[in-house]
Amino acid sequence: MNLSRQIKKLREEAGFSQEELSEKIYVSRQTISNWENERSYPDIHNLLLLSVLFNVTLDELVKGDVETMKKVIKKDEMDKYSWIMGGTIGAAALSFGPAWKFLGDKGLLIPLVLWAIGMWAAIKIEKIKKEKNIKTYKEIVAYMEGDDVEEKRQERNVGKDFLSKSLIVIVFTAVVLVVVLASMWVSGMF
């Protein structure tokens, strides 16, 4: 988290030792050390004292932590929607043949609903990508692994990115089609 670095930076800029800072906000020197080494986190009372002492807003004091937390939340959302998308589209492909064979034309509603859920999850993923300005697969991987996305943005090649995205969509569609045909064959539709 950034708060530990922020406290240390502000303490050093003010010219305080850990001991001096601890005396000013009525905590032990060990507590300051724990905050700066990410072993503990100041409570709201201490955050208020630090913001007044260093003459910064609470937002400025914890801004990096809030941004880090938002990034973790979005990463978790992206993971969740990726699993929903892959699982429901896979289930739709696998259920196509058996649903059609055993339930007739009305049975096709099952894979259609599963496919629609998968598309909904794909749209959610695209919204997260747009919100975080993630366009290439290298950027997605960097984002999901918590690496520097900005570095990957510098490597963008619009033509190559379009080609790689198109290739991935074509391969994904072909795999789904093969699974659908296999499920139809296993169900005795061919």
C-alpha positions in Angstrom: 0.0 0.0 0.0 1.1 3.6 -0.6 0.1 4.9 2.9 3.3 3.5 4.4 5.5 5.3 1.9 3.4 8.4 2.2 3.8 8.6 6.0 7.5 8.0 5.8 7.9 10.7 3.0 5.8 13.3 4.9 7.7 12.5 8.1 11.1 12.9 6.5 10.0 16.1 4.6 8.9 17.6 8.0 12.3 16.6 9.4 10.9 14.3 12.1 12.4 11.1 13.3 10.0 8.2 14.1 10.4 9.0 17.8 9.6 12.7 17.3 6.5 11.9 15.2 5.3 9.3 17.7 5.5 12.0 20.5 3.5 14.5 18.4 0.6 12.1 17.8 0.8 10.2 21.1 1.7 6.7 19.8 4.9 4.6 20.3 7.9 4.8 18.0 7.2 1.1 17.2 3.7 2.0 16.0 5.2 4.5 13.5 7.7 1.9 12.4 4.8 -0.6 11.9 2.9 1.9 9.8 5.9 2.6 7.6 6.7 -1.1 7.2 3.1 -2.1 6.4 2.7 -4.2 9.5 -0.3 -2.2 10.7 -2.5 0.6 9.5 -3.4 3.8 11.4 -6.9 4.1 12.6 -9.1 7.1 11.6 -8.1 9.1 14.7 -4.4 8.8 13.8 -5.0 9.5 10.1 -6.7 12.7 11.2 -3.8 13.6 13.4 -1.3 12.9 10.6 -3.2 14.9 8.1 -3.4 17.9 10.5 0.3 17.6 11.5 1.5 17.3 7.9 -1.0 19.9 6.6 -2.5 17.5 4.0 -6.0 16.4 3.4 -7.0 12.8 4.3 -7.5 12.2 0.6 -3.9 13.2 -0.2 -2.7 11.1 2.7 -4.5 7.9 1.6 -5.0 8.6 -2.1 -2.6 6.0 -3.3 -4.2 3.3 -1.1 -7.6 4.2 -2.4 -6.4 3.9 -6.0 -4.7 0.5 -5.1 -7.9 -0.7 -3.5 -10.0 0.3 -6.6 -7.5 -1.5 -8.8 -7.8 -4.7 -6.7 -11.6 -4.5 -6.8 -11.7 -4.0 -10.6 -9.2 -6.9 -11.0 -11.5 -9.2 -8.9 -14.5 -8.1 -11.0 -12.6 -8.8 -14.2 -11.7 -12.3 -12.9 -15.3 -13.0 -12.0 -16.7 -11.9 -15.3 -14.1 -13.8 -17.2 -15.0 -17.0 -15.4 -18.7 -16.3 -16.0 -18.1 -15.6 -19.7 -16.0 -18.7 -20.3 -18.1 -21.0 -18.2 -21.5 -20.0 -19.7 -20.3 -19.9 -23.3 -18.6 -23.3 -22.8 -21.8 -24.7 -21.2 -23.9 -23.3 -24.0 -21.6 -25.0 -26.6 -21.7 -28.3 -24.7 -25.4 -28.3 -24.1 -26.4 -27.4 -27.7 -26.6 -31.0 -29.1 -28.2 -32.7 -26.1 -30.7 -29.9 -25.6 -31.8 -30.0 -29.2 -31.9 -33.8 -29.4 -33.9 -34.4 -26.1 -36.0 -31.2 -26.0 -36.4 -30.3 -29.7 -36.4 -26.8 -31.0 -37.5 -25.4 -27.6 -34.4 -27.0 -26.0 -32.3 -24.6 -28.0 -33.4 -21.9 -25.5 -31.0 -23.4 -22.9 -27.8 -22.8 -24.8 -29.2 -19.5 -26.0 -29.8 -18.3 -22.4 -26.3 -19.5 -21.4 -24.8 -17.7 -24.4 -26.6 -14.5 -23.6 -25.2 -14.6 -20.0 -21.7 -15.1 -21.5 -22.2 -12.1 -23.7 -23.4 -10.0 -20.8 -20.2 -10.9 -18.9 -18.1 -10.1 -22.0 -19.7 -6.6 -22.1 -18.9 -6.1 -18.4 -15.3 -7.0 -19.2 -15.2 -4.6 -22.1 -16.5 -1.8 -19.8 -13.8 -2.5 -17.3 -11.2 -2.4 -20.1 -12.5 0.9 -21.4 -12.6 2.4 -17.9 -9.0 1.4 -17.2 -7.9 2.2 -20.8 -6.8 -1.4 -21.4 -6.7 -2.2 -25.1 -4.2 -4.9 -25.7 -3.8 -8.4 -24.3 -0.4 -7.5 -22.9 -2.1 -4.6 -21.0 -4.8 -7.0 -19.7 -2.2 -9.4 -18.4 -0.2 -6.6 -16.8 -3.3 -5.2 -15.2 -4.4 -8.7 -13.9 -0.9 -9.3 -12.5 -0.7 -5.9 -10.9 2.2 -4.8 -13.2 2.8 -1.4 -14.8 0.1 -1.1 -17.5 1.5 2.3 -18.7 4.7 0.5 -19.9 2.6 -1.8 -22.0 0.5 1.1 -23.4 3.7 2.5 -24.8 4.1 -0.7 -26.9 0.7 -0.4 -28.6 0.6 -1.1 -32.3 -2.9 -0.4 -33.6 -2.6 -2.6 -36.7 -1.0 -5.5 -34.9 -3.5 -5.2 -32.0 -6.5 -5.4 -34.4 -5.0 -8.4 -36.1 -4.3 -10.3 -32.9 -7.8 -9.5 -31.5 -9.3 -10.6 -34.8 -7.3 -13.8 -34.7 -8.3 -14.6 -31.1 -12.0 -14.0 -31.9 -11.8 -16.3 -34.9 -10.0 -19.1 -33.0 -12.4 -18.7 -30.1 -15.4 -19.0 -32.5 -13.9 -22.0 -34.2 -13.3 -23.8 -30.8 -16.9 -23.1 -29.8 -18.1 -24.3 -33.1 -16.1 -27.5 -32.8 -17.5 -28.1 -29.3 -21.1 -27.5 -30.6 -20.5 -30.0 -33.4 -19.0 -32.5 -31.1 -21.9 -32.2 -28.7 -24.3 -32.8 -31.6 -22.3 -35.8 -32.8 -22.1 -37.3 -29.2 -25.9 -36.8 -28.9 -26.5 -38.7 -32.2 -27.6 -35.6 -34.2 -25.2 -36.6 -37.0 
